[in-house]
Amino acid sequence: MSAQRQAEEAFQQEYQKAIERIRTMPDGAVGWVLRFLQTDLEALTPTEWTLVAFEVAAFVDETGDRYGGMVAPESGWSVEGVPNAKNYQTIPSRKEAQDIQATVLEQLELYWHEGYIAFTFPQMTLVVVSPGSFSDETGTIFVSAKRKAKEFEYRFVHLLAQSGDYIRRCPECAKIYLAIRRDQLYCQPRCQNRVAARKWRESRKTDQKTERRKEDRHGKKRGKG
């Protein structure tokens, strides 16, 4: 087997593992995105970063059936997973992933504040393929974006349309999480209990101050009498 073929098979194995990690997340692709957005990429070891890089690549290319149309990239990520790779056999650099984090988090904040956001795709192309290639009955539309990071945003837009009302930031610990219920305010019971305990302590302090003021007033009245 040639070195090129070995490299291609090794890449595909890691890629498939990344797909499986995303699919087996508790909340699927949404859960993976929220975890990725809150990962300190600089703190990852080279091995840890490689796993995340493959997951970013897999998220962009393997979620088309569920979220949004198919994507046909005009160019790949900046890091070649296989020598001379141009499109699919590439993974993002750490800088590319950090730029994605910053952009998506900024847009998510706007979504929470304004109720809507607008992603711009100045270099997006729609490609229509005639019936027979992918479907015997209808043609297929591919979305083509020159910058790979824009494809990540495209996937995120569809995820947000599906689950945006349940993506929230916990007011206690600031973690971004996927709510189970519409009325869920905190990411987990621990945060809710912490807030409840703090409010109870504050109310106790207020009650104690009120009691002391009452006692002081009664003491002054007795002194005058």
N, C-alpha and C positions, 0 to 999 in steps of 0.2 A: 504494500500500500504506500502511495506517495505521501510525502510530508504535507502537501496541500490537502489531500484527502483526509489525513489524520486530523489536521487542524479544523477542517470543516465539521467532522464528526464530533470532535471535542466541543466545539462551539455549540452545535445543535443539542448536545446532551445538557450542557449548562443552561441553554435557552429553554429547553423543555422543563427542566427542574424549576426555573424561575416562573414559568407559566403555572406549574402545579402549586408553587408556594402562594401565588396570588389567588388562585382558585380555591385554595383550602383555607384562606383567611376567614375568620369568623363572619365578617361582613363582605367577603368577596373583594371585588375590585375597589369598591368604595372604602372598605376597611384598609386595604393596602395603600390607597392614595393618602388617606388621613395619617397613616403611620409614616409614610414617606415624607409628607410635608413637615412633620415634626421631628425628623431625624437630623441630628447634628452630623452632617456629612464630613466635616473636617475631623471629627473625633474618631471616625471609623478607621480600622486597620486596613491595609491594602486588600486583605482577603475579604473582610466584611464589605468593603466598598465594591469589590468585583461582583459580589452577590447582588447588591443593590443596583448596580449598573445594568446587569442582565435583567433585573426585574423591571426597570424603567423601560428598557427596550421591548420587553415582552408585553408590558401594559399597553404601549402604543400600538403594537402590531397585532395583538391577539384578542382584542375586545370588540372587534368590529361587528360580530354577529349580534351582540347584545346592546352595544351603545354606539350609534352612529354608523355611517356607511363605511365601506371598505377603503383602505388607504393605499395608494401607490406612490411611494416616496421617489422624488427626483434625485435625492441624495441621502446618504445615511448619517449616522452620528460621526463624531470626529475621530473616534478610536476604532481602528480596525481590529475586529475579533479574529479575522482570518486575513492572511496576506492578500493585498490587492482587493479587499472587499469594498463595495461601493454603496450598497443599500442595506439589505437585511442583516448581513453578517458584521454588524458594527454595534458598538455600545457607546453610551455618552461618556464624556469626560466628567470629572467631578465639578468643574466649573459650569458645564452645561446643566448639570443637575441642580446646582445651587441657583442658577439663573431661573430655572423652572420653578423651584420652590418660592423664590422671591416674587415672581410674577403672579403665580397662582394664589399665594397667601394674600397679596395685596388686593387681588380681585375678589377673594373671598370676604375680606373685610368690607369692601364696598357692597357686596351682595347682602351682607348682614345689615349694613347701615341703610342702603337705598332700596333694597328689595329686588334689584336687578343689576346686571353688569353687561358689558359689551366687549367681547374679544374681537380684535381686528386681524384679518388674514389677508394682507396685501398681495401675497404671492400664491394664493390658493387657486388651483385649477380643478375643474370637474371633468373627468374622463368617462365617456360612455362607451361601453363595449357591447357589441351586438349579441343577440341571443345565440346560445350554443357554446360559448366559452365557459360560462359559469352557471348559466340557467338555460334550459331548453325553451322556455316560454317567454321570458322577458330579458331585456338588456340589463347590464350591470353598471352602476355608477361608482367610480372610484374618486376619492378625494386626494388630490396631489398637492402637497405643500413643500416648498423648497427647503425650508428650515425644519429639521426634524422636531425641534422643540415645539413648533407650532402644532404639530400633530398631537403632542401630549395635551396641549391646551384644548384641541378639538375633542379629544376623548373626555377631558375633564368637563367641558361644557355639557356633554350628554349625561355624564354622571350627575352633574348638578341639577339638570332638568328632572332627573329621576328621583334624586334623594336630597336635593338642596334644603328642603324644609326641615329635614332631620339632622343636618350637619350644623353643629353648634359649638360654641366655645364655653367651657365651664366657667361660670363667674367666680368660682372659688379657687381652682388650681390652674385655670387658663388653658387646659388641655382641649384640643379640638376632638370632638367625638361624634358618633352617630347615635342619635337618640332612638329609644325604642317606642316612646309615646310622644304625642304632640305636646303634652304638658310637662315633659321632663326638663328640668332646669339644670341639674347637675350630672356630671359624667358617671358618678357612682355613689352608692349610699354613704361611703366614708366622707365625701365632700359635703353631702347634705347634712349628715350628723354633725360634722364639724361646725357648719354654719349655725345649726340649731343650738348646739352647745354654747357657741359664742354669744348668740342672741340671749340665751338664758342667763349667762353670766352678766351680760350688760344690763338685763332687766333687774337682776338681783342687786347690782350696784346702784341702779336708779332707785329701787325700793329702799335700800339701806340709807341712801342719801336723804330720801323723803322722810324716813323714820327719824333720822338724826335732826332734820330741820324741825320736825314736829316736837321732838323732845326738847330742843333748844327753846322753841317758842313757849312750851309749857313751863320750862324752868324759869324763863324770864318773867312769865306771869306770876308764878309763885313768889319770885323774889320781890315783885312790886307789891304783892299782897302782904 
